[in-house]
Amino acid sequence: MNIQYDLVIVGMGSGGIVAAEFAATLGLTVAVVERARVGGDCLWTGCVPSKALLAAAKVTHHVRIAAEFGITTAEPAVDRVAVWERIRRVQHEIAATDDDPDRFRAMGIDVILGHARITSPTNVEVENDRHETRTLATRFVLVSTGSRPARPTIAGLEDVGFVTSENLFEATDPPASFVNIGGGPIAVETVQAFTRLGMPTALLQKGPRILPRDEPALVVRLIESLRAEGVDLHFDVEIERVALEGTKKVVYGTEAGRPARWEADELLVAVGRAPNVEGLGLEALGIATSARGIAVDDRGRTNVSTIYACGDVAGRFLFTHSAAYEGVRAVRDMFFPGKGKVTAMVPWCTFTDPELAHAGMTEAEARERHGDSVEVWQQDLVHNDRARADGATEGAIRIVTAKRKIVGAHILAPAAGEMIHEFALAITQGMKVDALAGFLHVYPTFGTGVGQLAGESAFERADKLRWLVRK
């Protein structure tokens, strides 16, 4: 029996899942085609396993520094195999509950396993593992195929072999040491975790610092914090070749122009992502793609009006929360009156310890756009009572304003990922920094610092109006 679908979604990762759920609540006939496992990168290779790894590393770190809190302990003994087994348990618990295909089928969503190819603006061909094909007729198509780790061209790398986030957590006997190539969020989080777990890891970054998209002033402080606990960071590295010497994998190159060499049991490559656009039939339909992914307009549409794309494959922001947002906006644009523009400001967080969160513009970006009207408000965590009590004073809250309106916010703190949402809302609503002083922040929390900073702004303004004070 042939079904006429309202929507066929290709890929059941973060964007595809949320888009399918939203479409199902509207009473639409929905099919999702998934070639591998429901949950996509977030569940199987990204957010979930990496955060489970970070949780184990944090426990180890807390045991190691317990004496600072008056608690006597021994050096923690880390069972790498057991850590990896727990990571996989967490993944499978989610796969068996929230990301269970039968849960989506119970919503009325057809979950179809196989490889999808878009053969026309309203048809998707699916081939299963038995090489049987069927064609799904649909009003709209949403491509949500995600991305995969990029593979750099380095002499000897393919011959020696390496791991990426895609297969790192499949290891049954995790290596005892690593050399990491790359300095983005995935790399920095993982290298800190490995170091805490007693797995020495050198991070090699081509540029002058890690996390180049984040606020430089706070990145410098994060670097200091990481190095203070023994994280091995190397900048301005040019890699020439990789070789296998005995049982070790060796990286040869230069650091700041000087010859250098690093060796470990395994290489971890984390140099960015590549969109999954191959084999979808996009070229035959004339759908534009680039190194970043499928070209879409501000409504999420490709140049074929019935075909949309969201998430990593659309190349806007490579975050789980962004993919989900874009998927919902695409469905809204397809089936509701008006236009569902994908224009929201996207906050993000790198889950190091302390965390580094980002919303809106950096100081440099704000000055380039707004010139002399920019002011920066900052409070170091050393002045935050909760940070003092928790022994976590390495960080700061930094607010960037233009004509006193908040245009950017950056937080280096243990709870930065939780705190940044207040600023994301403030930026979206066009709020001035003084307005945050009107909200009560619970004391003692890291968020108290937000209220204190806003209070400083309000006090400064009040001082200019002191001539109005009744006496």
C-alpha positions as CSV (number, residue, x, y, z in Angstrom):
1,M,0.0,0.0,0.0
2,N,1.4,3.4,-1.0
3,I,1.2,6.2,1.5
4,Q,1.2,9.8,0.7
5,Y,3.2,11.4,3.4
6,D,3.0,15.1,4.5
7,L,6.7,15.0,5.5
8,V,9.6,12.6,5.0
9,I,12.6,13.3,7.3
10,V,16.0,11.9,6.2
11,G,18.1,11.3,9.4
12,M,16.8,10.6,12.9
13,G,19.4,12.5,15.0
14,S,18.6,15.5,17.2
15,G,17.0,17.6,14.4
16,G,15.1,14.8,12.8
17,I,13.7,13.5,16.1
18,V,12.3,16.8,17.4
19,A,11.0,17.8,13.9
20,A,9.2,14.4,13.7
21,E,7.7,14.8,17.1
22,F,6.5,18.3,16.4
23,A,5.0,17.3,13.0
24,A,3.2,14.3,14.6
25,T,1.5,16.5,17.2
26,L,0.1,18.5,14.3
27,G,-1.7,15.4,13.0
28,L,0.6,15.1,9.9
29,T,1.6,11.9,8.2
30,V,5.3,11.5,8.9
31,A,8.1,9.1,8.0
32,V,11.7,9.2,9.1
33,V,14.4,7.3,7.3
34,E,17.5,6.4,9.4
35,R,20.5,4.5,7.9
36,A,22.1,3.6,11.3
37,R,20.9,4.2,14.8
38,V,18.1,6.4,16.2
39,G,19.7,9.2,18.2
40,G,22.4,10.2,15.8
41,D,25.7,11.7,16.8
42,C,24.4,13.3,20.0
43,L,23.6,9.9,21.6
44,W,26.2,7.7,20.0
45,T,29.3,9.7,19.4
46,G,28.8,13.2,20.9
47,C,27.0,14.9,23.7
48,V,25.9,11.9,25.7
49,P,29.1,9.8,25.8
50,S,31.4,12.8,26.1
51,K,29.5,14.1,29.1
52,A,29.5,10.7,30.7
53,L,33.3,10.7,30.2
54,L,33.5,14.2,31.8
55,A,31.4,13.1,34.8
56,A,33.8,10.2,35.5
57,A,36.8,12.6,35.1
58,K,35.2,15.1,37.5
59,V,34.7,12.5,40.2
60,T,38.3,11.5,39.8
61,H,39.4,15.1,40.1
62,H,37.3,15.7,43.2
63,V,38.8,12.7,44.9
64,R,42.3,13.9,44.0
65,I,41.7,17.4,45.5
66,A,39.7,16.3,48.5
67,A,42.4,17.3,50.9
68,E,41.7,20.9,50.1
69,F,38.3,20.4,51.8
70,G,39.8,18.7,54.9
71,I,39.1,15.2,53.6
72,T,41.9,12.6,53.5
73,T,41.8,10.2,50.5
74,A,44.3,8.2,48.5
75,E,45.1,8.8,44.8
76,P,42.1,7.5,42.9
77,A,42.5,4.2,41.0
78,V,40.9,4.5,37.5
79,D,39.6,1.5,35.7
80,R,39.4,2.7,32.1
81,V,37.5,-0.3,31.0
82,A,34.8,0.3,33.6
83,V,34.6,4.0,32.8
84,W,33.9,3.1,29.1
85,E,31.4,0.4,30.1
86,R,29.5,3.0,32.1
87,I,29.5,5.4,29.2
88,R,27.9,2.7,27.0
89,R,25.3,1.8,29.7
90,V,24.2,5.5,29.7
91,Q,23.9,5.4,25.9
92,H,21.8,2.2,25.9
93,E,19.6,3.4,28.7
94,I,18.6,6.4,26.6
95,A,18.4,4.3,23.4
96,A,16.0,2.0,25.2
97,T,13.7,4.8,26.5
98,D,13.6,8.3,25.1
99,D,15.2,7.3,21.7
100,D,13.5,4.0,21.3
101,P,12.1,3.7,17.7
102,D,8.9,2.1,19.1
103,R,8.2,5.3,21.1
104,F,8.1,7.2,17.9
105,R,6.1,4.6,16.1
106,A,3.5,4.9,19.0
107,M,3.2,8.5,18.0
108,G,2.2,7.5,14.5
109,I,5.6,8.2,13.0
110,D,6.8,5.6,10.4
111,V,10.5,4.8,11.3
112,I,12.1,3.2,8.2
113,L,15.6,1.8,8.3
114,G,17.7,2.2,5.2
115,H,19.6,4.5,2.9
116,A,17.6,7.4,1.5
117,R,18.0,9.2,-1.8
118,I,15.8,12.1,-2.9
119,T,14.8,11.4,-6.5
120,S,12.4,14.3,-7.0
121,P,11.1,17.3,-5.1
122,T,8.4,15.0,-3.7
123,N,9.9,11.5,-3.7
124,V,12.4,9.7,-1.5
125,E,13.7,6.3,-2.4
126,V,14.8,4.0,0.4
127,E,17.0,1.0,0.1
128,N,17.2,-1.4,3.0
129,D,20.1,-3.8,3.9
130,R,18.6,-6.5,1.7
131,H,18.9,-4.0,-1.3
132,E,15.1,-3.8,-1.6
133,T,13.9,-0.4,-2.5
134,R,10.6,1.6,-2.0
135,T,9.6,5.1,-2.9
136,L,8.0,7.4,-0.4
137,A,5.8,10.1,-1.9
138,T,5.6,13.2,0.2
139,R,4.7,16.9,0.2
140,F,7.9,18.0,1.9
141,V,11.3,16.6,2.7
142,L,13.6,17.6,5.6
143,V,17.2,16.6,5.4
144,S,18.7,16.1,8.8
145,T,21.7,13.8,8.1
146,G,24.2,15.5,10.5
147,S,27.9,15.5,10.1
148,R,31.0,13.4,10.8
149,P,34.5,14.1,12.0
150,A,36.7,15.7,9.4
151,R,39.8,13.8,8.4
152,P,42.9,16.0,7.9
153,T,45.5,15.3,5.2
154,I,48.7,14.4,7.1
155,A,51.4,12.2,5.8
156,G,51.3,8.7,7.4
157,L,48.0,9.4,9.3
158,E,45.8,6.9,7.5
159,D,48.5,4.2,7.5
160,V,49.2,4.6,11.3
161,G,45.5,4.8,12.1
162,F,43.6,7.0,14.6
163,V,40.4,7.4,16.4
164,T,37.8,10.2,16.3
165,S,34.7,10.9,18.4
166,E,32.9,8.5,16.0
167,N,34.6,5.4,17.4
168,L,36.4,6.6,20.6
169,F,33.7,5.3,22.8
170,E,33.5,1.9,21.2
171,A,36.9,0.9,22.6
172,T,36.8,-2.2,24.9
173,D,40.3,-1.6,26.1
174,P,40.9,2.2,26.0
175,P,44.5,3.3,25.3
176,A,46.5,4.6,28.2
177,S,47.7,7.8,26.5
178,F,46.8,10.0,23.5
179,V,48.1,12.7,21.2
180,N,45.1,14.9,20.3
181,I,45.1,16.8,17.0
182,G,42.8,19.9,17.2
183,G,41.8,22.6,19.6
184,G,38.0,23.0,19.4
185,P,35.4,22.2,22.0
186,I,35.4,18.4,21.5
187,A,39.2,18.3,21.8
188,V,39.5,20.5,24.8
189,E,36.8,18.7,26.8
190,T,38.2,15.3,26.0
191,V,41.8,16.2,26.7
192,Q,41.0,17.5,30.1
193,A,38.9,14.4,30.9
194,F,41.7,12.1,29.8
195,T,44.3,14.0,31.9
196,R,42.1,13.8,35.0
197,L,41.6,10.0,34.4
198,G,45.4,9.5,34.4
199,M,45.6,9.1,30.6
200,P,48.3,11.6,29.6
201,T,47.3,13.5,26.5
202,A,49.0,16.2,24.5
203,L,46.7,18.7,22.6
204,L,48.2,20.0,19.4
205,Q,46.5,23.2,18.1
206,K,47.5,24.7,14.8
207,G,46.5,28.2,15.9
208,P,47.7,30.4,18.7
209,R,45.0,29.3,21.2
210,I,42.2,26.9,21.7
211,L,38.5,27.7,21.2
212,P,39.0,30.5,18.6
213,R,35.2,31.4,18.5
214,D,35.0,32.2,22.2
215,E,35.8,35.4,24.1
216,P,39.6,35.6,24.1
217,A,39.9,37.1,27.6
218,L,38.2,34.1,29.2
219,V,39.9,31.6,26.9
220,V,43.2,32.8,28.3
221,R,42.0,32.2,31.8
222,L,40.7,28.8,30.9
223,I,44.1,27.9,29.5
224,E,45.7,28.9,32.7
225,S,43.3,26.8,34.7
226,L,43.8,23.8,32.5
227,R,47.6,24.0,32.6
228,A,47.4,24.4,36.4
229,E,45.9,20.9,36.7
230,G,48.4,19.4,34.3
231,V,46.7,19.5,30.9
232,D,49.4,19.5,28.2
233,L,48.5,22.2,25.6
234,H,50.7,23.1,22.6
235,F,49.9,26.0,20.2
236,D,51.2,27.1,16.8
237,V,51.8,23.5,15.9
238,E,52.5,22.5,12.3
239,I,52.3,18.7,11.8
240,E,54.6,17.3,9.2
241,R,54.0,13.5,9.5
242,V,52.9,10.6,11.7
243,A,54.8,7.4,12.1
244,L,54.5,4.1,14.0
245,E,57.6,3.4,16.1
246,G,57.4,0.2,18.1
247,T,54.1,0.3,19.9
248,K,53.9,4.1,19.9
249,K,52.3,6.5,17.4
250,V,54.5,9.5,16.9
251,V,53.7,12.9,15.6
252,Y,56.5,15.0,14.1
253,G,56.3,18.7,13.4
254,T,57.1,22.1,14.8
255,E,55.8,24.1,17.7
256,A,56.2,27.9,17.3
257,G,58.7,27.2,14.5
258,R,60.9,24.8,16.5
259,P,61.1,21.0,15.7
260,A,59.0,18.9,18.0
261,R,57.9,15.4,18.6
262,W,55.0,13.8,20.5
263,E,54.2,10.1,21.1
264,A,51.4,8.1,22.7
265,D,49.5,4.8,22.4
266,E,46.8,6.4,20.2
267,L,46.0,9.4,18.2
268,L,42.7,11.3,18.6
269,V,41.7,13.6,15.7
270,A,39.3,16.4,16.4
271,V,39.7,19.0,13.7
272,G,36.1,19.9,13.0
273,R,33.1,18.3,11.2
274,A,32.2,17.5,7.6
275,P,28.5,17.5,6.5
276,N,26.8,14.2,5.5
277,V,25.6,15.2,2.0
278,E,26.9,12.3,-0.1
279,G,24.5,9.8,-1.7
280,L,21.4,11.9,-1.1
281,G,20.7,12.7,-4.7
282,L,21.2,16.4,-4.1
283,E,23.4,17.1,-7.2
284,A,20.9,15.6,-9.6
285,L,18.2,17.9,-8.2
286,G,20.4,21.0,-8.5
287,I,20.5,21.6,-4.7
288,A,23.5,23.7,-3.8
289,T,26.1,22.4,-1.3
290,S,29.4,23.6,0.0
291,A,32.1,22.5,2.4
292,R,29.8,23.7,5.2
293,G,26.8,21.7,4.0
294,I,23.5,22.2,2.2
295,A,22.8,25.8,1.3
296,V,19.5,27.0,2.8
297,D,17.8,30.4,3.2
298,D,16.7,31.9,6.4
299,R,13.6,29.7,6.4
300,G,15.6,26.5,6.2
301,R,14.7,25.9,2.5
302,T,17.0,24.7,-0.2
303,N,16.7,26.1,-3.7
304,V,14.1,23.4,-4.2
305,S,11.1,24.8,-2.3
306,T,9.8,21.5,-1.0
307,I,13.1,20.4,0.4
308,Y,14.5,21.8,3.7
309,A,17.6,21.0,5.7
310,C,18.4,21.5,9.4
311,G,21.2,20.8,11.9
312,D,24.8,20.1,11.1
313,V,24.1,19.2,7.5
314,A,22.9,22.8,6.9
315,G,26.1,24.2,8.4
316,R,24.6,27.0,10.5
317,F,25.6,26.0,14.0
318,L,26.8,22.5,14.8
319,F,24.9,22.0,18.1
320,T,22.2,19.6,19.2
321,H,20.0,22.4,20.5
322,S,20.4,24.4,17.3
323,A,19.5,21.3,15.2
324,A,16.3,20.8,17.2
325,Y,15.3,24.4,16.9
326,E,16.0,24.5,13.1
327,G,14.0,21.3,12.6
328,V,10.9,22.8,14.4
329,R,11.2,26.1,12.5
330,A,11.4,24.2,9.2
331,V,8.2,22.2,10.0
332,R,6.5,25.5,11.1
333,D,7.5,27.1,7.7
334,M,6.2,24.1,5.8
335,F,2.7,23.8,7.3
336,F,1.7,27.1,9.0
337,P,0.8,30.4,7.4
338,G,3.6,33.0,7.2
339,K,7.3,32.3,7.4
340,G,9.2,30.3,10.0
341,K,12.5,32.1,9.9
342,V,15.6,30.4,11.5
343,T,17.0,33.6,13.0
344,A,17.4,33.0,16.7
345,M,20.7,33.8,18.4
346,V,22.3,30.6,19.4
347,P,24.2,30.2,22.8
348,W,26.7,27.5,23.4
349,C,28.9,26.0,26.0
350,T,32.2,24.1,26.1
351,F,31.9,21.7,29.0
352,T,35.4,21.9,30.4
353,D,35.8,22.5,34.2
354,P,35.2,25.3,34.6
355,E,32.7,25.5,31.7
356,L,33.0,28.3,29.1
357,A,29.6,29.6,27.8
358,H,28.9,32.0,25.0
359,A,25.9,34.1,23.9
360,G,25.9,36.9,21.3
361,M,29.0,38.9,20.3
362,T,32.5,38.9,21.7
363,E,34.0,42.2,22.8
364,A,35.9,42.5,19.5
365,E,32.8,41.7,17.4
366,A,30.8,44.3,19.3
367,R,33.4,47.0,18.9
368,E,33.6,46.3,15.2
369,R,29.9,46.7,14.9
370,H,29.1,49.3,17.5
371,G,32.3,51.3,18.0
372,D,32.8,53.5,21.0
373,S,29.3,52.8,22.5
374,V,30.6,49.4,23.7
375,E,31.2,48.8,27.4
376,V,32.3,45.6,29.1
377,W,31.2,44.6,32.6
378,Q,33.1,41.9,34.3
379,Q,33.1,40.2,37.7
380,D,35.8,37.7,38.7
381,L,34.5,34.6,40.6
382,V,37.0,35.4,43.3
383,H,34.3,37.9,44.5
384,N,31.5,35.4,44.4
385,D,30.6,33.8,47.7
386,R,29.4,30.5,46.3
387,A,32.6,30.2,44.2
388,R,34.6,30.8,47.4
389,A,32.6,28.2,49.3
390,D,33.0,25.6,46.5
391,G,36.7,26.3,46.0
392,A,36.0,27.2,42.4
393,T,37.1,30.8,42.0
394,E,38.9,30.4,38.6
395,G,36.6,32.2,36.3
396,A,34.5,35.3,35.5
397,I,31.2,36.7,34.2
398,R,31.7,39.1,31.3
399,I,28.8,41.2,29.8
400,V,29.3,43.1,26.6
401,T,26.9,46.1,26.0
402,A,26.3,48.6,23.3
403,K,24.5,51.8,24.5
404,R,23.9,49.8,27.6
405,K,22.0,47.1,25.7
406,I,23.3,43.6,26.2
407,V,24.8,42.3,22.9
408,G,27.1,39.5,24.3
409,A,27.8,37.5,27.4
410,H,30.5,35.1,28.3
411,I,30.9,33.0,31.4
412,L,33.8,30.9,32.7
413,A,32.4,29.1,35.8
414,P,31.4,25.6,37.0
415,A,27.7,26.3,36.0
416,A,28.3,28.5,33.0
417,G,26.1,26.3,30.7
418,E,23.1,26.7,33.1
419,M,23.7,30.5,33.6
420,I,24.0,31.5,30.0
421,H,20.3,31.2,29.2
422,E,19.4,34.3,31.2
423,F,21.7,36.3,28.9
424,A,20.5,34.6,25.7
425,L,17.0,35.7,26.6
426,A,18.2,39.2,27.5
427,I,20.0,39.6,24.2
428,T,17.0,38.3,22.2
429,Q,14.6,40.7,24.0
430,G,17.0,43.7,23.6
431,M,17.3,44.2,27.3
432,K,19.7,46.7,28.9
433,V,22.1,45.6,31.5
434,D,20.4,47.7,34.1
435,A,17.2,45.7,33.7
436,L,18.8,42.5,35.1
437,A,19.2,44.4,38.4
438,G,15.4,44.3,38.6
439,F,15.5,40.5,39.0
440,L,16.3,38.8,42.3
441,H,19.1,36.2,42.0
442,V,19.2,33.5,44.6
443,Y,22.1,33.8,47.1
444,P,24.5,32.2,47.3
445,T,24.8,31.0,43.7
446,F,27.1,31.6,40.8
447,G,24.2,33.5,39.2
448,T,24.4,36.0,42.1
449,G,27.3,37.5,40.1
450,V,24.9,38.4,37.3
451,G,22.8,40.4,39.7
452,Q,25.8,42.0,41.2
453,L,27.1,43.1,37.8
454,A,23.7,44.4,36.8
455,G,23.6,46.2,40.1
456,E,26.9,48.0,39.4
457,S,25.4,49.3,36.2
458,A,22.3,50.4,37.9
459,F,24.3,52.1,40.7
460,E,26.4,53.9,38.2
461,R,23.3,55.3,36.5
462,A,21.8,56.2,39.9
463,D,24.9,58.1,40.8
464,K,24.3,60.4,37.8
465,L,20.8,61.1,39.1
466,R,21.8,61.9,42.7
467,W,20.7,65.5,42.3
468,L,17.1,64.1,42.3
469,V,17.5,62.5,45.7
470,R,15.0,64.0,48.3
471,K,16.7,65.3,51.4
